[in-house]
Amino acid sequence: MTLYDLIRPVAFALGAETAHRATIAALRLLPARAPAEFAPSLASEVAGLRFPSPVGLAAGFDKDCEVADAMLSLGFGFVEVGTVTPLPQAGNPKPRLFRLAADRAVINRMGFNNLGQASAFERLARRKRRAPSTALGTGIVGVNIGANKDSGDRIADYVAGLRMMAPVADYLSLNISSPNTPGLRDLQAGSELLELLAAVREARGGAKTGGARPPIFLKVAPDLEAGDHQRIVRAAIDHGVEALIVANTTLSRPSLHSRYAAEAGGLSGAPLKALALDALRRFQSASGGEIALIAAGGIENADDAWARIRAGASLVQLYSALVYEGPGLALRIARGVERRLEREGFAHIAEAVASE
């Protein structure tokens, strides 16, 4: 039994969003510690960055960049904060976050609630300033950027996000796949995707980022049509995107048993597992290894992470499984992947990527 097994009944007695905010508050009180250490066999280079472990925290958990170092110290190899938008926004009306305990799932329709990019920038800038004198600030922290709901020019919002956050981000992730901002997923379509990526590429090469040019990742939906995978891969490669995050939450509803099954929003957790793995394989087939893939969606244990790595993922990300397993899950998965490498005769994780 873990400490989280004792805490979970108390957390589950609270509303899902209240419990999440309480978790963030508790993590902010943890004593400062250096990032966790991992076996050399787990380290890999993706987009020019050295990731000490393939197990990362997905965007959505730390929306306002409050506890990145705490999560790194608890066993994540990297952390993705956000989604942050140019202007602060409250998000969608509450309730908007639901635990589907019978399904080990979550439905959310948060709507990019965040304090805005200026606030996120200040927190991450303070983190960077601490780095020379302490081990804190040395782990990889990516920033997930999005558009405001009422924006008149969403592409301009992504450009603004890149310019604002580039100096404090180890990488930037473009979130064009959330189902909770009306019309946002339209940016995955042919002409709009090309226009977005062209604008981002131009801004990345400009002087307004202060010379910072972090890698650009693109977060895509699992709900895609035939042919979309090849089109997105080609557009990403042609415009200098260095990785695809596969995938965001789904609007589909596989067989669910919870009383919240009919709630609107994006579904994540265990029911997303098969869909996300299938999407990953389609992107691997479409890319042929030309672009790095990061797997997300339904990853609950080392077997799930291993399956994604064998299917083509260089890295994996967790979020919903933490609701049911607690923050120690990342370290358990990393150690499980390390054992799988040894058992199956791989000296290094890069050898296992796309080896199925």
Secondary structure as GFF3:
##gff-version 3
##sequence-region A 1 356
A	DSSP	alpha_helix	3	13	.	.	.	ID=ss1
A	DSSP	alpha_helix	16	28	.	.	.	ID=ss2
A	DSSP	three_ten_helix	40	42	.	.	.	ID=ss3
A	DSSP	beta_strand	44	46	.	.	.	ID=ss4
A	DSSP	beta_strand	49	51	.	.	.	ID=ss5
A	DSSP	beta_strand	55	57	.	.	.	ID=ss6
A	DSSP	alpha_helix	68	73	.	.	.	ID=ss7
A	DSSP	beta_strand	78	84	.	.	.	ID=ss8
A	DSSP	beta_strand	97	100	.	.	.	ID=ss9
A	DSSP	three_ten_helix	101	103	.	.	.	ID=ss10
A	DSSP	beta_strand	105	108	.	.	.	ID=ss11
A	DSSP	alpha_helix	117	130	.	.	.	ID=ss12
A	DSSP	three_ten_helix	131	133	.	.	.	ID=ss13
A	DSSP	beta_strand	140	145	.	.	.	ID=ss14
A	DSSP	alpha_helix	154	165	.	.	.	ID=ss15
A	DSSP	three_ten_helix	166	168	.	.	.	ID=ss16
A	DSSP	beta_strand	171	175	.	.	.	ID=ss17
A	DSSP	three_ten_helix	184	188	.	.	.	ID=ss18
A	DSSP	alpha_helix	190	204	.	.	.	ID=ss19
A	DSSP	three_ten_helix	207	209	.	.	.	ID=ss20
A	DSSP	beta_strand	216	220	.	.	.	ID=ss21
A	DSSP	alpha_helix	228	238	.	.	.	ID=ss22
A	DSSP	beta_strand	243	246	.	.	.	ID=ss23
A	DSSP	beta_strand	266	269	.	.	.	ID=ss24
A	DSSP	three_ten_helix	270	272	.	.	.	ID=ss25
A	DSSP	alpha_helix	273	287	.	.	.	ID=ss26
A	DSSP	beta_strand	292	296	.	.	.	ID=ss27
A	DSSP	alpha_helix	302	311	.	.	.	ID=ss28
A	DSSP	beta_strand	315	318	.	.	.	ID=ss29
A	DSSP	alpha_helix	320	325	.	.	.	ID=ss30
A	DSSP	alpha_helix	329	343	.	.	.	ID=ss31
A	DSSP	alpha_helix	349	352	.	.	.	ID=ss32
###
